Amino acid sequence: MTELRVVIPDEIAERLASEAAERGSSTEQVAAEVLMSHVPSGSKTRSLPAWVGAVRSGRDYLSERHEEILKSELGHTW
């Protein structure tokens, strides 16, 4: 394990401490979990954000033409 010193605003430190107390855990453990959930694992594949697909566009053809649309709009596909 590597020890990392991070300077954060007091408000964030208080929120971490509060979350740790609720979980019966340490502030360091909660901070480590937050970092692990937000830092890519090193794998080259990217997953789409959780909100993708959460709303309706009104365009029924999107599921059928998703690769074509991604390529034209973003220049690549997943």
mmCIF file as gemmi writes it, N, C-alpha and C atoms, coordinates in Angstrom:
data_model
loop_
_atom_site.group_PDB
_atom_site.id
_atom_site.type_symbol
_atom_site.label_atom_id
_atom_site.label_alt_id
_atom_site.label_comp_id
_atom_site.label_asym_id
_atom_site.label_entity_id
_atom_site.label_seq_id
_atom_site.pdbx_PDB_ins_code
_atom_site.Cartn_x
_atom_site.Cartn_y
_atom_site.Cartn_z
_atom_site.occupancy
_atom_site.B_iso_or_equiv
_atom_site.pdbx_formal_charge
_atom_site.auth_seq_id
_atom_site.auth_asym_id
_atom_site.pdbx_PDB_model_num
ATOM 1 N N . MET Axp A 1 ? 0.835 -1.186 0 1 0 ? 1 A 1
ATOM 2 C CA . MET Axp A 1 ? 0 0 0 1 0 ? 1 A 1
ATOM 3 C C . MET Axp A 1 ? 0.873 1.24 0 1 0 ? 1 A 1
ATOM 4 N N . THR Axp A 2 ? 0.355 2.275 -0.612 1 0 ? 2 A 1
ATOM 5 C CA . THR Axp A 2 ? 1.036 3.561 -0.652 1 0 ? 2 A 1
ATOM 6 C C . THR Axp A 2 ? 0.244 4.559 0.17 1 0 ? 2 A 1
ATOM 7 N N . GLU Axp A 3 ? 0.932 5.325 0.97 1 0 ? 3 A 1
ATOM 8 C CA . GLU Axp A 3 ? 0.274 6.37 1.739 1 0 ? 3 A 1
ATOM 9 C C . GLU Axp A 3 ? 0.277 7.631 0.897 1 0 ? 3 A 1
ATOM 10 N N . LEU Axp A 4 ? -0.873 8.297 0.826 1 0 ? 4 A 1
ATOM 11 C CA . LEU Axp A 4 ? -1.026 9.498 0.013 1 0 ? 4 A 1
ATOM 12 C C . LEU Axp A 4 ? -1.602 10.604 0.88 1 0 ? 4 A 1
ATOM 13 N N . ARG Axp A 5 ? -0.959 11.741 0.879 1 0 ? 5 A 1
ATOM 14 C CA . ARG Axp A 5 ? -1.454 12.893 1.64 1 0 ? 5 A 1
ATOM 15 C C . ARG Axp A 5 ? -2.19 13.802 0.675 1 0 ? 5 A 1
ATOM 16 N N . VAL Axp A 6 ? -3.441 14.095 0.994 1 0 ? 6 A 1
ATOM 17 C CA . VAL Axp A 6 ? -4.277 14.932 0.142 1 0 ? 6 A 1
ATOM 18 C C . VAL Axp A 6 ? -4.853 16.059 0.989 1 0 ? 6 A 1
ATOM 19 N N . VAL Axp A 7 ? -4.778 17.268 0.487 1 0 ? 7 A 1
ATOM 20 C CA . VAL Axp A 7 ? -5.349 18.415 1.185 1 0 ? 7 A 1
ATOM 21 C C . VAL Axp A 7 ? -6.72 18.695 0.575 1 0 ? 7 A 1
ATOM 22 N N . ILE Axp A 8 ? -7.752 18.669 1.416 1 0 ? 8 A 1
ATOM 23 C CA . ILE Axp A 8 ? -9.129 18.883 0.945 1 0 ? 8 A 1
ATOM 24 C C . ILE Axp A 8 ? -9.791 19.975 1.786 1 0 ? 8 A 1
ATOM 25 N N . PRO Axp A 9 ? -10.828 20.607 1.255 1 0 ? 9 A 1
ATOM 26 C CA . PRO Axp A 9 ? -11.541 21.627 2.024 1 0 ? 9 A 1
ATOM 27 C C . PRO Axp A 9 ? -12.173 21.029 3.291 1 0 ? 9 A 1
ATOM 28 N N . ASP Axp A 10 ? -12.316 21.849 4.309 1 0 ? 10 A 1
ATOM 29 C CA . ASP Axp A 10 ? -12.901 21.405 5.575 1 0 ? 10 A 1
ATOM 30 C C . ASP Axp A 10 ? -14.276 20.769 5.38 1 0 ? 10 A 1
ATOM 31 N N . GLU Axp A 11 ? -15.084 21.328 4.504 1 0 ? 11 A 1
ATOM 32 C CA . GLU Axp A 11 ? -16.434 20.802 4.266 1 0 ? 11 A 1
ATOM 33 C C . GLU Axp A 11 ? -16.382 19.353 3.788 1 0 ? 11 A 1
ATOM 34 N N . ILE Axp A 12 ? -15.459 19.049 2.888 1 0 ? 12 A 1
ATOM 35 C CA . ILE Axp A 12 ? -15.326 17.681 2.376 1 0 ? 12 A 1
ATOM 36 C C . ILE Axp A 12 ? -14.83 16.749 3.482 1 0 ? 12 A 1
ATOM 37 N N . ALA Axp A 13 ? -13.883 17.221 4.287 1 0 ? 13 A 1
ATOM 38 C CA . ALA Axp A 13 ? -13.379 16.417 5.403 1 0 ? 13 A 1
ATOM 39 C C . ALA Axp A 13 ? -14.505 16.094 6.377 1 0 ? 13 A 1
ATOM 40 N N . GLU Axp A 14 ? -15.371 17.057 6.646 1 0 ? 14 A 1
ATOM 41 C CA . GLU Axp A 14 ? -16.507 16.837 7.541 1 0 ? 14 A 1
ATOM 42 C C . GLU Axp A 14 ? -17.484 15.826 6.946 1 0 ? 14 A 1
ATOM 43 N N . ARG Axp A 15 ? -17.709 15.921 5.644 1 0 ? 15 A 1
ATOM 44 C CA . ARG Axp A 15 ? -18.612 14.973 4.986 1 0 ? 15 A 1
ATOM 45 C C . ARG Axp A 15 ? -18.031 13.561 5.007 1 0 ? 15 A 1
ATOM 46 N N . LEU Axp A 16 ? -16.727 13.441 4.78 1 0 ? 16 A 1
ATOM 47 C CA . LEU Axp A 16 ? -16.07 12.136 4.867 1 0 ? 16 A 1
ATOM 48 C C . LEU Axp A 16 ? -16.181 11.56 6.274 1 0 ? 16 A 1
ATOM 49 N N . ALA Axp A 17 ? -15.931 12.388 7.266 1 0 ? 17 A 1
ATOM 50 C CA . ALA Axp A 17 ? -15.998 11.934 8.658 1 0 ? 17 A 1
ATOM 51 C C . ALA Axp A 17 ? -17.415 11.492 9.016 1 0 ? 17 A 1
ATOM 52 N N . SER Axp A 18 ? -18.399 12.238 8.544 1 0 ? 18 A 1
ATOM 53 C CA . SER Axp A 18 ? -19.8 11.898 8.803 1 0 ? 18 A 1
ATOM 54 C C . SER Axp A 18 ? -20.158 10.561 8.154 1 0 ? 18 A 1
ATOM 55 N N . GLU Axp A 19 ? -19.748 10.382 6.905 1 0 ? 19 A 1
ATOM 56 C CA . GLU Axp A 19 ? -20.012 9.124 6.192 1 0 ? 19 A 1
ATOM 57 C C . GLU Axp A 19 ? -19.314 7.961 6.89 1 0 ? 19 A 1
ATOM 58 N N . ALA Axp A 20 ? -18.083 8.176 7.324 1 0 ? 20 A 1
ATOM 59 C CA . ALA Axp A 20 ? -17.342 7.128 8.019 1 0 ? 20 A 1
ATOM 60 C C . ALA Axp A 20 ? -18.036 6.736 9.316 1 0 ? 20 A 1
ATOM 61 N N . ALA Axp A 21 ? -18.515 7.729 10.054 1 0 ? 21 A 1
ATOM 62 C CA . ALA Axp A 21 ? -19.215 7.448 11.306 1 0 ? 21 A 1
ATOM 63 C C . ALA Axp A 21 ? -20.489 6.639 11.052 1 0 ? 21 A 1
ATOM 64 N N . GLU Axp A 22 ? -21.229 6.987 10.005 1 0 ? 22 A 1
ATOM 65 C CA . GLU Axp A 22 ? -22.446 6.257 9.665 1 0 ? 22 A 1
ATOM 66 C C . GLU Axp A 22 ? -22.142 4.806 9.316 1 0 ? 22 A 1
ATOM 67 N N . ARG Axp A 23 ? -21.022 4.582 8.635 1 0 ? 23 A 1
ATOM 68 C CA . ARG Axp A 23 ? -20.648 3.23 8.207 1 0 ? 23 A 1
ATOM 69 C C . ARG Axp A 23 ? -19.915 2.448 9.293 1 0 ? 23 A 1
ATOM 70 N N . GLY Axp A 24 ? -19.482 3.14 10.34 1 0 ? 24 A 1
ATOM 71 C CA . GLY Axp A 24 ? -18.655 2.487 11.346 1 0 ? 24 A 1
ATOM 72 C C . GLY Axp A 24 ? -17.276 2.172 10.798 1 0 ? 24 A 1
ATOM 73 N N . SER Axp A 25 ? -16.78 3.062 9.962 1 0 ? 25 A 1
ATOM 74 C CA . SER Axp A 25 ? -15.511 2.87 9.269 1 0 ? 25 A 1
ATOM 75 C C . SER Axp A 25 ? -14.611 4.065 9.538 1 0 ? 25 A 1
ATOM 76 N N . SER Axp A 26 ? -13.412 4.02 9.015 1 0 ? 26 A 1
ATOM 77 C CA . SER Axp A 26 ? -12.509 5.161 9.169 1 0 ? 26 A 1
ATOM 78 C C . SER Axp A 26 ? -12.682 6.131 7.993 1 0 ? 26 A 1
ATOM 79 N N . THR Axp A 27 ? -12.316 7.37 8.236 1 0 ? 27 A 1
ATOM 80 C CA . THR Axp A 27 ? -12.352 8.382 7.187 1 0 ? 27 A 1
ATOM 81 C C . THR Axp A 27 ? -11.44 7.971 6.034 1 0 ? 27 A 1
ATOM 82 N N . GLU Axp A 28 ? -10.295 7.4 6.358 1 0 ? 28 A 1
ATOM 83 C CA . GLU Axp A 28 ? -9.348 6.968 5.336 1 0 ? 28 A 1
ATOM 84 C C . GLU Axp A 28 ? -9.946 5.882 4.446 1 0 ? 28 A 1
ATOM 85 N N . GLN Axp A 29 ? -10.682 4.946 5.06 1 0 ? 29 A 1
ATOM 86 C CA . GLN Axp A 29 ? -11.287 3.868 4.279 1 0 ? 29 A 1
ATOM 87 C C . GLN Axp A 29 ? -12.356 4.418 3.33 1 0 ? 29 A 1
ATOM 88 N N . VAL Axp A 30 ? -13.173 5.346 3.808 1 0 ? 30 A 1
ATOM 89 C CA . VAL Axp A 30 ? -14.202 5.947 2.959 1 0 ? 30 A 1
ATOM 90 C C . VAL Axp A 30 ? -13.547 6.71 1.811 1 0 ? 30 A 1
ATOM 91 N N . ALA Axp A 31 ? -12.513 7.475 2.106 1 0 ? 31 A 1
ATOM 92 C CA . ALA Axp A 31 ? -11.805 8.221 1.056 1 0 ? 31 A 1
ATOM 93 C C . ALA Axp A 31 ? -11.201 7.26 0.032 1 0 ? 31 A 1
ATOM 94 N N . ALA Axp A 32 ? -10.626 6.161 0.489 1 0 ? 32 A 1
ATOM 95 C CA . ALA Axp A 32 ? -10.04 5.176 -0.425 1 0 ? 32 A 1
ATOM 96 C C . ALA Axp A 32 ? -11.12 4.564 -1.321 1 0 ? 32 A 1
ATOM 97 N N . GLU Axp A 33 ? -12.29 4.259 -0.752 1 0 ? 33 A 1
ATOM 98 C CA . GLU Axp A 33 ? -13.389 3.701 -1.544 1 0 ? 33 A 1
ATOM 99 C C . GLU Axp A 33 ? -13.863 4.689 -2.605 1 0 ? 33 A 1
ATOM 100 N N . VAL Axp A 34 ? -13.95 5.954 -2.239 1 0 ? 34 A 1
ATOM 101 C CA . VAL Axp A 34 ? -14.368 6.98 -3.197 1 0 ? 34 A 1
ATOM 102 C C . VAL Axp A 34 ? -13.363 7.06 -4.335 1 0 ? 34 A 1
ATOM 103 N N . LEU Axp A 35 ? -12.087 7.084 -4.008 1 0 ? 35 A 1
ATOM 104 C CA . LEU Axp A 35 ? -11.053 7.145 -5.043 1 0 ? 35 A 1
ATOM 105 C C . LEU Axp A 35 ? -11.096 5.914 -5.943 1 0 ? 35 A 1
ATOM 106 N N . MET Axp A 36 ? -11.236 4.735 -5.35 1 0 ? 36 A 1
ATOM 107 C CA . MET Axp A 36 ? -11.278 3.508 -6.15 1 0 ? 36 A 1
ATOM 108 C C . MET Axp A 36 ? -12.461 3.497 -7.111 1 0 ? 36 A 1
ATOM 109 N N . SER Axp A 37 ? -13.58 4.075 -6.69 1 0 ? 37 A 1
ATOM 110 C CA . SER Axp A 37 ? -14.759 4.064 -7.553 1 0 ? 37 A 1
ATOM 111 C C . SER Axp A 37 ? -14.695 5.118 -8.661 1 0 ? 37 A 1
ATOM 112 N N . HIS Axp A 38 ? -13.771 6.082 -8.549 1 0 ? 38 A 1
ATOM 113 C CA . HIS Axp A 38 ? -13.702 7.145 -9.546 1 0 ? 38 A 1
ATOM 114 C C . HIS Axp A 38 ? -12.427 7.162 -10.383 1 0 ? 38 A 1
ATOM 115 N N . VAL Axp A 39 ? -11.467 6.323 -10.054 1 0 ? 39 A 1
ATOM 116 C CA . VAL Axp A 39 ? -10.221 6.279 -10.807 1 0 ? 39 A 1
ATOM 117 C C . VAL Axp A 39 ? -10.242 5.037 -11.693 1 0 ? 39 A 1
ATOM 118 N N . PRO Axp A 40 ? -10.006 5.193 -12.988 1 0 ? 40 A 1
ATOM 119 C CA . PRO Axp A 40 ? -10.033 4.035 -13.884 1 0 ? 40 A 1
ATOM 120 C C . PRO Axp A 40 ? -9.078 2.937 -13.418 1 0 ? 40 A 1
ATOM 121 N N . SER Axp A 41 ? -9.441 1.71 -13.679 1 0 ? 41 A 1
ATOM 122 C CA . SER Axp A 41 ? -8.668 0.558 -13.221 1 0 ? 41 A 1
ATOM 123 C C . SER Axp A 41 ? -7.391 0.322 -14.027 1 0 ? 41 A 1
ATOM 124 N N . GLY Axp A 42 ? -7.212 1.028 -15.11 1 0 ? 42 A 1
ATOM 125 C CA . GLY Axp A 42 ? -6.045 0.82 -15.947 1 0 ? 42 A 1
ATOM 126 C C . GLY Axp A 42 ? -6.386 0.042 -17.198 1 0 ? 42 A 1
ATOM 127 N N . SER Axp A 43 ? -7.561 -0.502 -17.243 1 0 ? 43 A 1
ATOM 128 C CA . SER Axp A 43 ? -7.993 -1.222 -18.435 1 0 ? 43 A 1
ATOM 129 C C . SER Axp A 43 ? -8.257 -0.208 -19.544 1 0 ? 43 A 1
ATOM 130 N N . LYS Axp A 44 ? -8.025 -0.621 -20.764 1 0 ? 44 A 1
ATOM 131 C CA . LYS Axp A 44 ? -8.189 0.284 -21.904 1 0 ? 44 A 1
ATOM 132 C C . LYS Axp A 44 ? -9.642 0.465 -22.314 1 0 ? 44 A 1
ATOM 133 N N . THR Axp A 45 ? -10.545 -0.37 -21.832 1 0 ? 45 A 1
ATOM 134 C CA . THR Axp A 45 ? -11.949 -0.228 -22.215 1 0 ? 45 A 1
ATOM 135 C C . THR Axp A 45 ? -12.632 0.772 -21.301 1 0 ? 45 A 1
ATOM 136 N N . ARG Axp A 46 ? -13.447 1.596 -21.899 1 0 ? 46 A 1
ATOM 137 C CA . ARG Axp A 46 ? -14.206 2.591 -21.147 1 0 ? 46 A 1
ATOM 138 C C . ARG Axp A 46 ? -15.661 2.176 -21.107 1 0 ? 46 A 1
ATOM 139 N N . SER Axp A 47 ? -16.258 2.246 -19.949 1 0 ? 47 A 1
ATOM 140 C CA . SER Axp A 47 ? -17.681 1.976 -19.878 1 0 ? 47 A 1
ATOM 141 C C . SER Axp A 47 ? -18.421 3.305 -19.98 1 0 ? 47 A 1
ATOM 142 N N . LEU Axp A 48 ? -19.639 3.219 -20.418 1 0 ? 48 A 1
ATOM 143 C CA . LEU Axp A 48 ? -20.454 4.422 -20.536 1 0 ? 48 A 1
ATOM 144 C C . LEU Axp A 48 ? -20.917 4.858 -19.156 1 0 ? 48 A 1
ATOM 145 N N . PRO Axp A 49 ? -21.143 6.155 -18.963 1 0 ? 49 A 1
ATOM 146 C CA . PRO Axp A 49 ? -21.643 6.628 -17.672 1 0 ? 49 A 1
ATOM 147 C C . PRO Axp A 49 ? -22.993 5.991 -17.338 1 0 ? 49 A 1
ATOM 148 N N . ALA Axp A 50 ? -23.29 5.881 -16.046 1 0 ? 50 A 1
ATOM 149 C CA . ALA Axp A 50 ? -24.518 5.222 -15.592 1 0 ? 50 A 1
ATOM 150 C C . ALA Axp A 50 ? -25.777 5.91 -16.108 1 0 ? 50 A 1
ATOM 151 N N . TRP Axp A 51 ? -25.704 7.205 -16.414 1 0 ? 51 A 1
ATOM 152 C CA . TRP Axp A 51 ? -26.908 7.92 -16.837 1 0 ? 51 A 1
ATOM 153 C C . TRP Axp A 51 ? -27.264 7.658 -18.294 1 0 ? 51 A 1
ATOM 154 N N . VAL Axp A 52 ? -26.38 7.028 -19.05 1 0 ? 52 A 1
ATOM 155 C CA . VAL Axp A 52 ? -26.667 6.757 -20.461 1 0 ? 52 A 1
ATOM 156 C C . VAL Axp A 52 ? -27.875 5.836 -20.545 1 0 ? 52 A 1
ATOM 157 N N . GLY Axp A 53 ? -28.851 6.251 -21.314 1 0 ? 53 A 1
ATOM 158 C CA . GLY Axp A 53 ? -30.069 5.472 -21.482 1 0 ? 53 A 1
ATOM 159 C C . GLY Axp A 53 ? -31.145 5.79 -20.473 1 0 ? 53 A 1
ATOM 160 N N . ALA Axp A 54 ? -30.907 6.787 -19.624 1 0 ? 54 A 1
ATOM 161 C CA . ALA Axp A 54 ? -31.863 7.098 -18.57 1 0 ? 54 A 1
ATOM 162 C C . ALA Axp A 54 ? -33.019 7.976 -19.033 1 0 ? 54 A 1
ATOM 163 N N . VAL Axp A 55 ? -32.921 8.548 -20.212 1 0 ? 55 A 1
ATOM 164 C CA . VAL Axp A 55 ? -33.984 9.422 -20.704 1 0 ? 55 A 1
ATOM 165 C C . VAL Axp A 55 ? -34.442 8.968 -22.08 1 0 ? 55 A 1
ATOM 166 N N . ARG Axp A 56 ? -35.596 9.387 -22.465 1 0 ? 56 A 1
ATOM 167 C CA . ARG Axp A 56 ? -36.153 9.03 -23.765 1 0 ? 56 A 1
ATOM 168 C C . ARG Axp A 56 ? -35.971 10.201 -24.717 1 0 ? 56 A 1
ATOM 169 N N . SER Axp A 57 ? -35.408 9.925 -25.88 1 0 ? 57 A 1
ATOM 170 C CA . SER Axp A 57 ? -35.138 10.982 -26.856 1 0 ? 57 A 1
ATOM 171 C C . SER Axp A 57 ? -36.32 11.227 -27.775 1 0 ? 57 A 1
ATOM 172 N N . GLY Axp A 58 ? -37.189 10.223 -27.906 1 0 ? 58 A 1
ATOM 173 C CA . GLY Axp A 58 ? -38.297 10.341 -28.847 1 0 ? 58 A 1
ATOM 174 C C . GLY Axp A 58 ? -37.932 9.846 -30.235 1 0 ? 58 A 1
ATOM 175 N N . ARG Axp A 59 ? -36.675 9.443 -30.429 1 0 ? 59 A 1
ATOM 176 C CA . ARG Axp A 59 ? -36.227 8.921 -31.723 1 0 ? 59 A 1
ATOM 177 C C . ARG Axp A 59 ? -36.077 7.404 -31.613 1 0 ? 59 A 1
ATOM 178 N N . ASP Axp A 60 ? -36.996 6.657 -32.207 1 0 ? 60 A 1
ATOM 179 C CA . ASP Axp A 60 ? -37.035 5.211 -32.069 1 0 ? 60 A 1
ATOM 180 C C . ASP Axp A 60 ? -35.888 4.496 -32.77 1 0 ? 60 A 1
ATOM 181 N N . TYR Axp A 61 ? -35.267 5.117 -33.755 1 0 ? 61 A 1
ATOM 182 C CA . TYR Axp A 61 ? -34.244 4.44 -34.55 1 0 ? 61 A 1
ATOM 183 C C . TYR Axp A 61 ? -32.87 4.414 -33.885 1 0 ? 61 A 1
ATOM 184 N N . LEU Axp A 62 ? -32.702 5.05 -32.751 1 0 ? 62 A 1
ATOM 185 C CA . LEU Axp A 62 ? -31.372 5.152 -32.137 1 0 ? 62 A 1
ATOM 186 C C . LEU Axp A 62 ? -30.771 3.794 -31.805 1 0 ? 62 A 1
ATOM 187 N N . SER Axp A 63 ? -31.579 2.882 -31.281 1 0 ? 63 A 1
ATOM 188 C CA . SER Axp A 63 ? -31.015 1.581 -30.92 1 0 ? 63 A 1
ATOM 189 C C . SER Axp A 63 ? -30.561 0.798 -32.146 1 0 ? 63 A 1
ATOM 190 N N . GLU Axp A 64 ? -31.213 1.019 -33.271 1 0 ? 64 A 1
ATOM 191 C CA . GLU Axp A 64 ? -30.852 0.31 -34.494 1 0 ? 64 A 1
ATOM 192 C C . GLU Axp A 64 ? -29.63 0.918 -35.173 1 0 ? 64 A 1
ATOM 193 N N . ARG Axp A 65 ? -29.44 2.233 -35.018 1 0 ? 65 A 1
ATOM 194 C CA . ARG Axp A 65 ? -28.359 2.923 -35.724 1 0 ? 65 A 1
ATOM 195 C C . ARG Axp A 65 ? -27.3 3.477 -34.78 1 0 ? 65 A 1
ATOM 196 N N . HIS Axp A 66 ? -27.205 2.94 -33.563 1 0 ? 66 A 1
ATOM 197 C CA . HIS Axp A 66 ? -26.318 3.529 -32.559 1 0 ? 66 A 1
ATOM 198 C C . HIS Axp A 66 ? -24.858 3.6 -32.997 1 0 ? 66 A 1
ATOM 199 N N . GLU Axp A 67 ? -24.347 2.549 -33.635 1 0 ? 67 A 1
ATOM 200 C CA . GLU Axp A 67 ? -22.941 2.584 -34.054 1 0 ? 67 A 1
ATOM 201 C C . GLU Axp A 67 ? -22.696 3.646 -35.121 1 0 ? 67 A 1
ATOM 202 N N . GLU Axp A 68 ? -23.599 3.74 -36.066 1 0 ? 68 A 1
ATOM 203 C CA . GLU Axp A 68 ? -23.481 4.748 -37.123 1 0 ? 68 A 1
ATOM 204 C C . GLU Axp A 68 ? -23.52 6.16 -36.531 1 0 ? 68 A 1
ATOM 205 N N . ILE Axp A 69 ? -24.438 6.385 -35.593 1 0 ? 69 A 1
ATOM 206 C CA . ILE Axp A 69 ? -24.588 7.706 -34.969 1 0 ? 69 A 1
ATOM 207 C C . ILE Axp A 69 ? -23.36 8.04 -34.131 1 0 ? 69 A 1
ATOM 208 N N . LEU Axp A 70 ? -22.874 7.081 -33.312 1 0 ? 70 A 1
ATOM 209 C CA . LEU Axp A 70 ? -21.676 7.335 -32.507 1 0 ? 70 A 1
ATOM 210 C C . LEU Axp A 70 ? -20.484 7.679 -33.381 1 0 ? 70 A 1
ATOM 211 N N . LYS Axp A 71 ? -20.326 6.931 -34.456 1 0 ? 71 A 1
ATOM 212 C CA . LYS Axp A 71 ? -19.189 7.18 -35.34 1 0 ? 71 A 1
ATOM 213 C C . LYS Axp A 71 ? -19.278 8.568 -35.975 1 0 ? 71 A 1
ATOM 214 N N . SER Axp A 72 ? -20.47 8.959 -36.42 1 0 ? 72 A 1
ATOM 215 C CA . SER Axp A 72 ? -20.611 10.271 -37.062 1 0 ? 72 A 1
ATOM 216 C C . SER Axp A 72 ? -20.499 11.415 -36.071 1 0 ? 72 A 1
ATOM 217 N N . GLU Axp A 73 ? -20.995 11.22 -34.857 1 0 ? 73 A 1
ATOM 218 C CA . GLU Axp A 73 ? -20.977 12.299 -33.851 1 0 ? 73 A 1
ATOM 219 C C . GLU Axp A 73 ? -19.667 12.374 -33.071 1 0 ? 73 A 1
ATOM 220 N N . LEU Axp A 74 ? -19.079 11.216 -32.75 1 0 ? 74 A 1
ATOM 221 C CA . LEU Axp A 74 ? -17.906 11.184 -31.884 1 0 ? 74 A 1
ATOM 222 C C . LEU Axp A 74 ? -16.635 10.728 -32.581 1 0 ? 74 A 1
ATOM 223 N N . GLY Axp A 75 ? -16.791 10.167 -33.758 1 0 ? 75 A 1
ATOM 224 C CA . GLY Axp A 75 ? -15.627 9.71 -34.494 1 0 ? 75 A 1
ATOM 225 C C . GLY Axp A 75 ? -15.151 8.316 -34.117 1 0 ? 75 A 1
ATOM 226 N N . HIS Axp A 76 ? -15.904 7.636 -33.235 1 0 ? 76 A 1
ATOM 227 C CA . HIS Axp A 76 ? -15.534 6.279 -32.845 1 0 ? 76 A 1
ATOM 228 C C . HIS Axp A 76 ? -16.746 5.558 -32.284 1 0 ? 76 A 1
ATOM 229 N N . THR Axp A 77 ? -16.577 4.281 -32.023 1 0 ? 77 A 1
ATOM 230 C CA . THR Axp A 77 ? -17.626 3.493 -31.38 1 0 ? 77 A 1
ATOM 231 C C . THR Axp A 77 ? -17.042 2.824 -30.142 1 0 ? 77 A 1
ATOM 232 N N . TRP Axp A 78 ? -17.915 2.327 -29.319 1 0 ? 78 A 1
ATOM 233 C CA . TRP Axp A 78 ? -17.472 1.621 -28.113 1 0 ? 78 A 1
ATOM 234 C C . TRP Axp A 78 ? -17.413 0.166 -28.379 1 0 ? 78 A 1
